[in-house]
């Protein structure tokens, strides 16, 4: 397995991207919910 470092790096990039997407989505949903609460 001479390419193990590249495989691990690729998994890290993918997991980092998913984590960033999850945090962004969570923040947007939270902001939308707080805007909805203010309108009531």
mmCIF file of the C-alpha atoms, coordinates in Angstrom:
data_MODEL
# 
_entry.id   MODEL 
# 
loop_
_atom_site.group_PDB 
_atom_site.id 
_atom_site.type_symbol 
_atom_site.label_atom_id 
_atom_site.label_alt_id 
_atom_site.label_comp_id 
_atom_site.label_asym_id 
_atom_site.label_entity_id 
_atom_site.label_seq_id 
_atom_site.pdbx_PDB_ins_code 
_atom_site.Cartn_x 
_atom_site.Cartn_y 
_atom_site.Cartn_z 
_atom_site.occupancy 
_atom_site.B_iso_or_equiv 
_atom_site.pdbx_formal_charge 
_atom_site.auth_seq_id 
_atom_site.auth_comp_id 
_atom_site.auth_asym_id 
_atom_site.auth_atom_id 
_atom_site.pdbx_PDB_model_num 
ATOM 1  C CA . UNK A 1 1  ? 0.000   0.000  0.000  1.00 0.00 ? 1  UNK A CA 1 
ATOM 2  C CA . UNK A 1 2  ? 2.281   2.741  -1.218 1.00 0.00 ? 2  UNK A CA 1 
ATOM 3  C CA . UNK A 1 3  ? -0.637  5.130  -1.734 1.00 0.00 ? 3  UNK A CA 1 
ATOM 4  C CA . UNK A 1 4  ? -2.047  4.865  1.785  1.00 0.00 ? 4  UNK A CA 1 
ATOM 5  C CA . UNK A 1 5  ? -1.098  8.455  2.577  1.00 0.00 ? 5  UNK A CA 1 
ATOM 6  C CA . UNK A 1 6  ? -3.043  9.752  -0.404 1.00 0.00 ? 6  UNK A CA 1 
ATOM 7  C CA . UNK A 1 7  ? -6.079  7.649  0.495  1.00 0.00 ? 7  UNK A CA 1 
ATOM 8  C CA . UNK A 1 8  ? -6.029  8.917  4.088  1.00 0.00 ? 8  UNK A CA 1 
ATOM 9  C CA . UNK A 1 9  ? -5.627  12.500 2.863  1.00 0.00 ? 9  UNK A CA 1 
ATOM 10 C CA . UNK A 1 10 ? -8.555  12.087 0.477  1.00 0.00 ? 10 UNK A CA 1 
ATOM 11 C CA . UNK A 1 11 ? -10.755 10.760 3.283  1.00 0.00 ? 11 UNK A CA 1 
ATOM 12 C CA . UNK A 1 12 ? -9.695  13.709 5.422  1.00 0.00 ? 12 UNK A CA 1 
ATOM 13 C CA . UNK A 1 13 ? -10.625 16.201 2.704  1.00 0.00 ? 13 UNK A CA 1 
ATOM 14 C CA . UNK A 1 14 ? -14.001 14.536 2.156  1.00 0.00 ? 14 UNK A CA 1 
ATOM 15 C CA . UNK A 1 15 ? -14.796 14.373 5.878  1.00 0.00 ? 15 UNK A CA 1 
ATOM 16 C CA . UNK A 1 16 ? -13.672 17.975 6.341  1.00 0.00 ? 16 UNK A CA 1 
ATOM 17 C CA . UNK A 1 17 ? -15.936 19.093 3.504  1.00 0.00 ? 17 UNK A CA 1 
ATOM 18 C CA . UNK A 1 18 ? -18.884 17.188 4.953  1.00 0.00 ? 18 UNK A CA 1 
ATOM 19 C CA . UNK A 1 19 ? -18.252 18.706 8.385  1.00 0.00 ? 19 UNK A CA 1 
ATOM 20 C CA . UNK A 1 20 ? -18.099 22.206 6.902  1.00 0.00 ? 20 UNK A CA 1 
ATOM 21 C CA . UNK A 1 21 ? -21.310 21.600 4.939  1.00 0.00 ? 21 UNK A CA 1 
ATOM 22 C CA . UNK A 1 22 ? -23.064 20.252 8.046  1.00 0.00 ? 22 UNK A CA 1 
ATOM 23 C CA . UNK A 1 23 ? -22.061 23.258 10.170 1.00 0.00 ? 23 UNK A CA 1 
ATOM 24 C CA . UNK A 1 24 ? -23.118 25.689 7.421  1.00 0.00 ? 24 UNK A CA 1 
ATOM 25 C CA . UNK A 1 25 ? -26.471 23.973 6.990  1.00 0.00 ? 25 UNK A CA 1 
ATOM 26 C CA . UNK A 1 26 ? -27.056 23.857 10.752 1.00 0.00 ? 26 UNK A CA 1 
ATOM 27 C CA . UNK A 1 27 ? -26.328 27.591 11.067 1.00 0.00 ? 27 UNK A CA 1 
ATOM 28 C CA . UNK A 1 28 ? -28.644 28.466 8.175  1.00 0.00 ? 28 UNK A CA 1 
ATOM 29 C CA . UNK A 1 29 ? -31.462 26.364 9.609  1.00 0.00 ? 29 UNK A CA 1 
ATOM 30 C CA . UNK A 1 30 ? -30.971 27.944 13.026 1.00 0.00 ? 30 UNK A CA 1 
ATOM 31 C CA . UNK A 1 31 ? -31.040 31.447 11.537 1.00 0.00 ? 31 UNK A CA 1 
ATOM 32 C CA . UNK A 1 32 ? -34.190 30.627 9.560  1.00 0.00 ? 32 UNK A CA 1 
ATOM 33 C CA . UNK A 1 33 ? -35.886 29.265 12.670 1.00 0.00 ? 33 UNK A CA 1 
ATOM 34 C CA . UNK A 1 34 ? -35.027 32.384 14.664 1.00 0.00 ? 34 UNK A CA 1 
ATOM 35 C CA . UNK A 1 35 ? -36.380 34.610 11.865 1.00 0.00 ? 35 UNK A CA 1 
ATOM 36 C CA . UNK A 1 36 ? -39.570 32.553 11.881 1.00 0.00 ? 36 UNK A CA 1 
ATOM 37 C CA . UNK A 1 37 ? -39.907 32.955 15.647 1.00 0.00 ? 37 UNK A CA 1 
ATOM 38 C CA . UNK A 1 38 ? -39.501 36.743 15.367 1.00 0.00 ? 38 UNK A CA 1 
ATOM 39 C CA . UNK A 1 39 ? -42.299 36.952 12.821 1.00 0.00 ? 39 UNK A CA 1 
ATOM 40 C CA . UNK A 1 40 ? -44.894 35.414 15.114 1.00 0.00 ? 40 UNK A CA 1 
# 
